[in-house]
Structure formats: C-alpha cells, structure tokens
Amino acid sequence: MPHRSTAERTPASSEDLLLEQAAEWIVALSSDDPNEREQARADFERWKRADPRHAAAAASFEHLLGKVRGVRNSTAGSGRPARSALDAAGAGVRRQQRLKRAGMALVFACLVVMPAWLGFHAWPPAYLLADIRTASGEWKTHTLIDGSRITLRSGSAVNLRYDAARRVVELVQGEILVDVAKDAARPFVVETADGNMRALGTRFVVDREADATVLDVIESRVLAQTPRQRQTGEREGTAVQAGERVRITPDGIGPVESIDARSLDDAWRHHQLVVNDRPLADVLDELARNRRGGLYFDRGAVTGIRVNAVLPLDDTDRALQLLAINYPALRIRTLTPYLVYIDMPAASVR
C-alpha cells in the first residue's frame, strides 16, 4: 500500500484519513512504470473491498484519476514531468495538514499533465477566435456600432457580421441577452447552428445548448426559423411573443412554452439563476458553466432531486452553500478554490 497505517498518522477524523489514503492511491495508480501501476491497481482493489468506507472515499477521486489516465494516453512522452509532480504530491500528503496537502497534490498533478487537454475542451478554437467572448465566471455587456446591446454570460462567444443589408450576431457558444436598436433598413438576426432568430422588437435571450437553441422573449416578438426553412426560401417561421419560449433544432421548432418574462429579466440584471422544479444535476451544470475551475459531482447520486431556488451565478460558492443548506444530504468538498467535488455519501461515511 502507498500509505502508512492509521497508527502512524497524526490525529485526524476518520473521514479525513480516508480521503488522505484515497489521494495517496491516486499517486500510486498514476505511476510511470506499468508494473508498478498494475501492482498498485491490485492492491487498491483489495483496499476498497476491505471496508465499505474505503470504496466510498475512493469513488470521490476516481473521476479525476480517469482524467489523468486519459491525458497520459494522449500525451505520450510527457509523463516524466507528471510523475515528478505526482511524486511531490506523495511527499506532501505525508506531512502535517495531510488532507489539505493531499488535495493540493492532486491539483498540482493535474496542472502539470492536463492544461492542454482542458484548454482544448473548455475553449475550442471557434471560441478563441470569436469577436467577443467572456471567460468562466465573467459577465460582459457590449454596445454595438448600431446602438444595440448584447450581454454575454460566462463562457459565451459571438461573431458580428454587419453590412448594408443585415445585422447578424452569430452565437458561437453560451448565452446572450439582446437589446436591439431599431433600424428599419437592416433586420437584426441572431444565428446558431440550429436556426436564426430575427428581432421584431427589442429584448430577448438566446441560449445555445448542446443539442438545441433556446429562445426566450422578454419584450415584443422574435421570428424563429430553422436552417431548412431558410434554405427553401420560406419566409415564415414561428413568431414567439413576449413571455414565451421555444427550443430550436435543425429538424424543427418545438412547442411554445410560457415563461415569467419579468423574473427572467430580473435574473439577467442581477446575475441570478431562477430555478423552478428543475433536476439538481441541471442546476449543478449551470453553476459549473459559471465557475472558474472544475465542479465535479456524482450525477447518479443526485438523480431524482428537484430544486426550487434563486441562486447567484456570479458567486457560485455562495450558490453551493445555499444548496447545502436546503439539501443537507449533499456533501460539498472544496479541495482548492478551483476544484470542488459534490456527492451524497452513504450514512456509514458521514
């Protein structure tokens, strides 16, 4: 085993010792030597079977271990610096304040081997090359040359294409609030891969999700149109009124749903997430989008939990505190300010 017996450790809580041991296993299981890794893997499985609490503690870190392994496979030849960092981590967890040092060791290891991988996946080239973009945790409002204003939420990006005939904002990723300046000669259009939205009024929100674009209208009307309708020259689309929402995919426009336009407007003004009977997993995904650093959680453990809340998106630490108060079964562990893990431990681990 890569760790000393409990008797050799400085006094600490049972949970702290379990987390500490699990962190040391990460070091052993990330060895450069295949034989060492294989032996560590066999020992690790025996350790987990020895006590249900061991398996529960290990589960909290195996997600990170999987990412480290993935980066190792995709960055062959760069393992030596990673091993140095992991060795340093192993030394750190054996000194005083062991739990804190173990968490820092994991972060240092990830910072050595994962920056390129994380950078590519979090900030793809289309985002980096966009005309206007926001970083994680950043909100930004821009006044465009025609007087229109767009507010970009965290991790969003747009391209601008203005000419004598049209004003086009391409939403590359993320979510924007649009306040359109009137110009009878040039329509104002927001485009995504799923369709386009032509302003017939002033104020609306466009959110580009993984598999669809969501349009929320706060004031006046917006005409939504799919790429197929655009290609066939159809002039008609779906006119979405204030207080309405639609989901747009390349295959069509979904049914119109009612929303509280005033609450949505207030939420944007105050950088809030207003949640009405949504799955906790969706809420945590939203907080992750607005957080600097990683927020990981056990998706299976939170299945079935639904949330009603108003959460601050520009202070995700506070948002997590509010969730913990309202859902005491949640365990939120801040390993560093940039690495948070959330789960719902079994009663035996509490």
Summary of the structure (lengths in Angstrom):
residues: 350
radius of gyration: 24.3
end to end distance: 24.4
largest distance: 79.4
contacts: 1083
relative contact order: 0.09
helix: 39%
strand: 28%
